Each structure stands twice: as C-alpha cells, then as structure tokens.
Amino acid sequence: MGEDGDTSAFNISYTNFFLVGFPGLREWQPLLVLPLTFLYVTIISANVLVIHTVVAQRSLHQPMYMLIALLLAVNICAATAVMPKMLEGFVHYANPMSLRGCLDQMFFIYFTLLDYNILLVMALDRYMAICHPLHYTDLITSHLLGVLAILALTRSLEVAVPLVVLTSRGRFCQTMVIRHFACEYIALLSIACGDLTFNNGLGLTMRLVTVTLDLALLGTSYTRIIYAAFWISSGRAQAKALHTCGSHLLVILTIYLSGLSTSIVFQVAKTVSPDVQNLLSAIYLLLPGSLNPIIYGVQTREIRQHVEKMLYGNKSAQEVGEKPETAEYESGGATARVKGLYQLGKLGL
C-alpha cells in the first residue's frame, strides 16, 4: 500500500502530512521563492514601520490609530503563520507537517479572522466620528474600545477553537498529501474519512453568517460616511472622500468575498482545480498584509507625515512633497458637521 492509498478499511489515521502547495505549478514553484520571500519581508517591514510609528508618536495614541496598529499586527501574524512554511514547501516540494503542527497553524490562520472584527470596530469609529462628532469623545472611550477588543477576540476564538477541536478528532485515512500550501480546515477535510456532512455544514455556515453580518454592518457604516461626504461643498474634497472610501471598500470586499468563495468552491464545485482554490486562499490570507499598510498607513495623513519625518529626518512634510490640504465648508453649516468632516481629513481624505 503506497502513501496515497486509502487506509479507511484498516482504521488507520495519518498523523503526518505533506503540503504540496500549488500542485499544478510544481515546476514553477522554485521560481516563486525569491519574489514571495521579498513579499514576506515587505509585508513584515511595512506593517512594523506603521505600528512603530503609531506606538512611538503620542499624538497618534487615539482610537482610530490604535485600531490601525492592531489590524496591522494581525496582518503580521497571518503572514508569519503561512508564508515561512509555504516557502519551505516551494523549495522542497513535499513539505512535511505533523498533525499537531497542522492544528497549530490552523488555529493561527483562523484566529487572524480577528482582522474582520477590527474592521467592524474601525467602521464604527469612523461612523461616530463623522456622523455624530459632538458625541464622539463621550461615546468612543478607552473603556468602550477595551470592551470591543474583548468582543472581537472572543468572536475570533469562537471560530478558531471549534474548527481546530473538530479537526483534531477526525480521521485522515485517504492520503498523507495535502494539496494546499497551508493546513486550512477545508484542506484537511478533503483527506478526512467518514461522514463529513456536519463538518462541511459547520464551516460553510460559519463563513456565511460571518460574511453576511459583517458586510451588512460595514455597508451601513460606509453608506452613512459617504452620505456625510456629500455635505462638503468642495468638489475636490468630495472626490478624495469617495476615492478613499472606495479603496477601503475594495479591500474589504476582496478579503471577504475571496474567503467566502473558497468555502463555496470547495462545497459545490470539487472539480475546480486545487490551484484555483489555493489562489483564493492566498488572496484572503496575504492580501490584507500587503494592502493595509498602504490603505490605512500611506493614505492616513497623520501617520504618513510621521513616517516621512522618521525617514527624512527633520524635514517637514512640505519638504518631502506633502502639500497642505484645505477644504471648503458651508459657511452656515453646523459646527458638528465641520467637526465630522475634519475627521474625514484625519483619515487621509
């Protein structure tokens, strides 16, 4: 009986596996090592730079910036949980991984769904700052942020722990080869034995509920933010507001929909190439770490100015190309509206 033989009749369960990355790109995988290593180093460096900037500058110790730093820390965790082992597999093709190692990696992969919850808190923060600015400092307190952080952590654990526990109790008798670059839940299900109806249903239900609820809340928040942007009398300021909100929403939709697509493709279209499924997984696992430092760092004006000051010494923002921004408001507009739109400016608008 070979390594890939079905051992279900002998009540055998494999406890060691081989991750083979992208099976259809076996000959090309060694060529991807250098660019992917560069990507990994870039993800770590860019995220660490922004986090260091937020922590080091006391003026950035505000809810919005602390949430951005926490989001980027999750990005580092996600990339580190996946990319080193992926690169090792691209070098050696058959990448060994024990069941315990798989379960550990799976936990950190799904724990990094914490970034979805942080995006929700950030959307709430922006909504309150822009649409209810007079009450912002009274409502968005450090105590509330602490409560929301605990809820976000709990929500992430409610996804990660059941999936890991359920997987640890499974039997893997079909093969030792996992046609994936990481030990994702759906990848291990593909080599498991027995009735997997409950497992399949649980994974898909959790994904559908999470994505549907989150997108509804995010959509409501950004709709109100965009509506507030139209109160700006300056056409240029309106265009910048819509551009920035559009880039944020593009990242959110890409992350959520790629993750949901992975689950749906596995459930209803098992004939789809494993490479396609793996590509979708790579997008929602690695894309945030690549784009978030740009979307939430470079485009957030105050963070960008402090980063430039660190990189260019004592040169001012104007000396390194930053132009002062001005915005025109309705002369008879309410103080609350002006204050709310000022928050848009702090977001890089």
C-alpha positions as CSV (number, residue, x, y, z in Angstrom):
1,M,0.0,0.0,0.0
2,G,1.5,3.3,-1.1
3,E,1.4,6.6,0.8
4,D,-1.6,7.7,-1.1
5,G,-3.6,4.5,-0.7
6,D,-7.0,4.6,1.1
7,T,-6.5,3.1,4.5
8,S,-10.1,3.5,5.8
9,A,-10.6,-0.3,5.7
10,F,-7.7,-0.7,8.2
11,N,-8.9,2.0,10.6
12,I,-5.7,3.9,10.1
13,S,-5.4,7.7,10.5
14,Y,-2.3,9.6,9.3
15,T,-0.7,11.9,11.8
16,N,2.0,13.3,9.4
17,F,1.3,15.0,6.1
18,F,3.0,16.6,3.2
19,L,1.9,20.0,2.0
20,V,2.5,20.3,-1.8
21,G,1.5,24.0,-2.3
22,F,0.2,24.5,-5.9
23,P,0.3,21.0,-7.4
24,G,-0.2,22.3,-11.0
25,L,2.7,24.7,-10.7
26,R,5.2,22.2,-9.4
27,E,7.9,23.1,-11.9
28,W,7.4,26.8,-11.4
29,Q,7.4,26.8,-7.5
30,P,11.2,27.2,-7.1
31,L,11.0,30.3,-9.2
32,L,8.4,31.8,-6.9
33,V,10.6,31.6,-3.8
34,L,12.5,34.8,-4.3
35,P,9.5,37.1,-5.2
36,L,7.5,35.6,-2.4
37,T,10.4,36.0,0.1
38,F,10.6,39.6,-1.0
39,L,6.8,39.9,-0.5
40,Y,7.0,38.4,3.0
41,V,9.9,40.8,4.0
42,T,8.0,43.7,2.6
43,I,4.8,42.8,4.5
44,I,6.6,42.5,7.8
45,S,8.7,45.7,7.3
46,A,5.8,47.9,6.1
47,N,3.5,46.7,8.9
48,V,6.1,47.0,11.6
49,L,7.0,50.5,10.4
50,V,3.5,51.8,10.7
51,I,3.0,50.0,14.1
52,H,6.2,51.6,15.4
53,T,5.1,55.0,14.2
54,V,1.7,54.7,16.0
55,V,3.3,53.5,19.2
56,A,6.2,55.9,19.2
57,Q,4.1,59.1,18.5
58,R,2.0,60.1,21.4
59,S,-0.2,62.3,19.2
60,L,-1.3,59.1,17.4
61,H,-2.5,57.4,20.7
62,Q,-6.1,57.8,19.6
63,P,-8.7,55.1,18.9
64,M,-8.5,55.3,15.2
65,Y,-4.7,54.9,15.0
66,M,-4.5,52.2,17.7
67,L,-7.1,50.2,15.8
68,I,-5.0,50.5,12.6
69,A,-1.9,49.3,14.6
70,L,-3.8,46.3,15.9
71,L,-5.1,45.5,12.4
72,L,-1.5,45.6,11.0
73,A,-0.3,43.4,13.9
74,V,-2.9,40.8,12.9
75,N,-1.6,41.0,9.3
76,I,1.9,40.2,10.6
77,C,0.6,37.2,12.5
78,A,-1.3,35.9,9.4
79,A,1.7,36.2,7.1
80,T,4.0,34.6,9.6
81,A,1.6,31.7,10.2
82,V,1.5,30.9,6.5
83,M,4.4,32.2,4.4
84,P,7.6,30.6,6.0
85,K,6.1,27.1,5.7
86,M,4.8,27.9,2.2
87,L,8.3,29.0,1.1
88,E,9.8,25.8,2.6
89,G,7.4,23.8,0.6
90,F,8.2,25.7,-2.6
91,V,11.9,24.8,-2.1
92,H,11.4,21.1,-1.2
93,Y,8.0,20.5,-2.9
94,A,6.9,17.8,-0.3
95,N,6.7,19.9,2.8
96,P,6.3,17.7,6.0
97,M,3.9,18.7,8.7
98,S,2.7,16.8,11.7
99,L,-0.9,16.8,12.7
100,R,-0.1,18.9,15.8
101,G,1.7,21.4,13.6
102,C,-1.2,21.5,11.2
103,L,-3.6,22.2,14.1
104,D,-1.4,24.9,15.5
105,Q,-1.2,26.6,12.0
106,M,-4.9,26.2,11.5
107,F,-5.6,27.9,14.9
108,F,-3.5,31.0,13.9
109,I,-4.9,31.1,10.4
110,Y,-8.5,31.3,11.8
111,F,-7.5,33.4,14.8
112,T,-6.4,36.1,12.3
113,L,-10.0,36.5,11.3
114,L,-9.7,39.0,14.2
115,D,-8.9,41.5,11.4
116,Y,-12.5,41.2,10.2
117,N,-13.7,42.2,13.7
118,I,-11.2,45.1,13.8
119,L,-12.6,46.4,10.5
120,L,-16.0,46.4,12.1
121,V,-14.8,48.4,15.1
122,M,-13.0,50.8,12.8
123,A,-16.1,51.3,10.8
124,L,-18.0,52.1,14.0
125,D,-15.3,54.5,15.0
126,R,-15.5,56.3,11.7
127,Y,-19.3,56.4,11.7
128,M,-19.4,58.0,15.1
129,A,-16.6,60.5,14.3
130,I,-18.2,61.7,11.1
131,C,-21.9,61.3,11.6
132,H,-22.1,62.0,15.4
133,P,-19.0,64.2,16.0
134,L,-20.3,66.1,19.0
135,H,-20.8,62.8,20.9
136,Y,-17.7,61.1,19.6
137,T,-15.4,61.7,22.6
138,D,-18.1,60.9,25.1
139,L,-19.0,57.6,23.4
140,I,-15.7,56.3,22.0
141,T,-13.8,55.9,25.2
142,S,-10.8,53.7,26.1
143,H,-13.2,51.6,28.2
144,L,-15.5,51.0,25.2
145,L,-12.6,50.2,23.0
146,G,-11.4,47.6,25.6
147,V,-14.8,46.0,25.6
148,L,-15.0,45.9,21.8
149,A,-11.5,44.4,21.7
150,I,-12.5,41.6,24.1
151,L,-15.6,41.0,22.0
152,A,-13.5,40.9,18.8
153,L,-11.1,38.5,20.4
154,T,-14.0,36.3,21.7
155,R,-15.6,36.2,18.3
156,S,-12.4,35.1,16.6
157,L,-11.9,32.3,19.2
158,E,-15.5,31.2,18.6
159,V,-14.5,30.5,15.0
160,A,-10.9,29.1,15.5
161,V,-11.4,26.9,18.5
162,P,-14.4,24.8,17.3
163,L,-12.7,24.2,13.9
164,V,-9.5,23.1,15.5
165,V,-11.2,20.8,18.0
166,L,-13.4,19.3,15.4
167,T,-10.4,18.6,13.1
168,S,-8.3,17.1,15.9
169,R,-11.0,14.5,16.4
170,G,-11.1,13.5,12.8
171,R,-9.5,10.6,11.0
172,F,-7.3,11.2,7.9
173,C,-7.1,7.9,6.0
174,Q,-7.3,8.9,2.4
175,T,-3.8,10.3,1.8
176,M,-0.8,11.9,3.5
177,V,-0.7,14.6,0.8
178,I,-2.5,17.9,1.4
179,R,-2.9,19.7,-1.9
180,H,-2.5,23.1,-0.3
181,F,0.2,25.4,0.9
182,A,-1.3,25.6,4.5
183,C,-3.4,23.5,6.9
184,E,-6.7,25.1,6.3
185,Y,-9.8,23.5,7.5
186,I,-11.2,22.7,4.0
187,A,-7.8,21.2,3.0
188,L,-7.8,18.7,5.9
189,L,-11.5,17.9,5.3
190,S,-10.5,16.9,1.7
191,I,-8.4,14.0,3.1
192,A,-10.7,13.0,6.0
193,C,-12.7,9.9,6.4
194,G,-16.3,9.2,7.5
195,D,-19.4,11.3,7.3
196,L,-18.3,14.9,6.9
197,T,-21.8,16.4,6.5
198,F,-21.7,18.2,9.8
199,N,-18.1,19.4,9.3
200,N,-18.8,20.8,5.9
201,G,-22.0,22.4,7.1
202,L,-20.3,24.0,10.1
203,G,-17.5,25.5,8.1
204,L,-19.8,26.9,5.4
205,T,-22.4,28.2,7.9
206,M,-19.8,30.0,10.0
207,R,-18.4,31.6,6.9
208,L,-21.8,32.7,5.5
209,V,-23.0,34.1,8.8
210,T,-19.8,36.0,9.4
211,V,-19.5,37.4,5.9
212,T,-23.2,38.3,5.7
213,L,-23.4,40.1,9.0
214,D,-20.1,41.8,8.7
215,L,-20.8,43.1,5.2
216,A,-24.2,44.4,6.2
217,L,-22.7,46.4,9.1
218,L,-19.8,47.6,7.1
219,G,-22.1,48.6,4.2
220,T,-24.4,50.6,6.5
221,S,-21.4,52.4,8.1
222,Y,-19.7,53.4,4.8
223,T,-23.0,54.4,3.3
224,R,-23.5,56.9,6.1
225,I,-19.9,58.1,5.8
226,I,-20.2,58.6,2.0
227,Y,-23.5,60.5,2.6
228,A,-21.7,62.8,5.1
229,A,-19.0,63.4,2.5
230,F,-21.6,64.9,0.1
231,W,-22.1,67.7,2.6
232,I,-18.7,69.0,1.6
233,S,-19.0,72.0,-0.7
234,S,-15.6,71.4,-2.2
235,G,-15.8,69.1,-5.3
236,R,-12.2,68.1,-4.8
237,A,-12.8,67.1,-1.2
238,Q,-15.8,65.1,-2.2
239,A,-13.7,63.3,-4.9
240,K,-11.0,62.5,-2.3
241,A,-13.5,61.2,0.2
242,L,-15.2,58.9,-2.4
243,H,-11.8,57.7,-3.6
244,T,-10.6,56.8,-0.1
245,C,-13.9,55.1,0.9
246,G,-13.8,53.3,-2.4
247,S,-10.3,51.9,-1.8
248,H,-11.3,50.8,1.7
249,L,-14.4,49.0,0.4
250,L,-12.5,47.4,-2.4
251,V,-10.1,45.8,0.1
252,I,-12.9,44.7,2.4
253,L,-14.9,43.1,-0.5
254,T,-11.8,41.4,-1.9
255,I,-11.0,39.9,1.5
256,Y,-14.5,38.8,2.4
257,L,-15.6,37.5,-1.0
258,S,-12.3,35.6,-1.6
259,G,-12.7,33.8,1.7
260,L,-16.4,33.0,1.1
261,S,-15.6,31.9,-2.5
262,T,-13.0,29.4,-1.1
263,S,-15.6,27.7,1.1
264,I,-18.3,27.7,-1.6
265,V,-16.0,26.4,-4.3
266,F,-15.0,23.5,-2.0
267,Q,-18.6,22.7,-1.2
268,V,-20.3,22.9,-4.6
269,A,-17.5,22.6,-7.2
270,K,-15.0,20.0,-6.1
271,T,-13.9,19.6,-9.7
272,V,-12.4,23.0,-9.6
273,S,-8.6,22.9,-9.8
274,P,-6.8,22.9,-6.4
275,D,-4.6,25.7,-7.7
276,V,-7.7,27.9,-8.1
277,Q,-8.8,27.1,-4.5
278,N,-5.3,27.8,-3.2
279,L,-5.1,31.1,-5.0
280,L,-8.4,32.2,-3.4
281,S,-6.9,31.2,0.0
282,A,-3.7,33.1,-0.7
283,I,-5.6,36.2,-1.6
284,Y,-7.6,36.4,1.7
285,L,-4.7,35.3,3.8
286,L,-1.9,37.5,2.3
287,L,-3.6,40.4,0.5
288,P,-4.5,42.3,3.7
289,G,-0.9,42.4,4.9
290,S,0.1,43.7,1.5
291,L,-2.5,46.4,1.1
292,N,-3.4,47.6,4.6
293,P,-0.1,49.5,5.2
294,I,-0.9,51.4,2.1
295,I,-4.7,51.9,2.6
296,Y,-4.5,52.6,6.3
297,G,-0.9,53.9,6.6
298,V,0.1,55.8,3.5
299,Q,-3.4,57.2,2.9
300,T,-3.9,58.3,6.5
301,R,-2.3,61.7,6.5
302,E,-1.1,62.0,10.1
303,I,0.6,58.6,10.0
304,R,2.1,59.4,6.6
305,Q,3.6,62.6,7.9
306,H,5.2,60.9,10.9
307,V,6.6,58.1,8.8
308,E,8.1,60.7,6.4
309,K,9.6,62.6,9.4
310,M,11.2,59.3,10.5
311,L,12.5,58.5,7.1
312,Y,13.6,62.0,6.1
313,G,14.9,63.3,9.4
314,N,13.7,66.7,10.5
315,K,12.4,67.7,7.1
316,S,8.8,68.9,7.1
317,A,6.1,67.2,5.2
318,Q,6.1,70.1,2.7
319,E,9.8,69.5,2.1
320,V,9.2,65.8,1.1
321,G,6.3,66.5,-1.1
322,E,3.3,66.8,1.3
323,K,1.0,69.7,0.4
324,P,-1.2,71.3,2.9
325,E,-4.8,70.5,2.4
326,T,-7.7,72.9,2.6
327,A,-11.4,72.2,2.4
328,E,-14.3,74.5,1.9
329,Y,-17.4,74.0,4.1
330,E,-20.8,75.5,4.0
331,S,-20.4,78.9,5.7
332,G,-23.7,78.4,7.5
333,G,-23.1,74.7,8.3
334,A,-23.3,73.3,11.8
335,T,-20.3,73.0,14.0
336,A,-20.9,69.3,14.3
337,R,-20.8,68.8,10.5
338,V,-17.5,70.7,10.2
339,K,-16.0,68.6,13.1
340,G,-17.2,65.4,11.5
341,L,-15.7,66.3,8.1
342,Y,-12.5,67.2,9.9
343,Q,-12.4,63.5,10.9
344,L,-12.5,62.6,7.2
345,G,-9.4,64.7,6.8
346,K,-7.7,62.8,9.6
347,L,-8.4,59.6,7.7
348,G,-6.3,60.9,4.8
349,L,-9.2,62.5,2.9
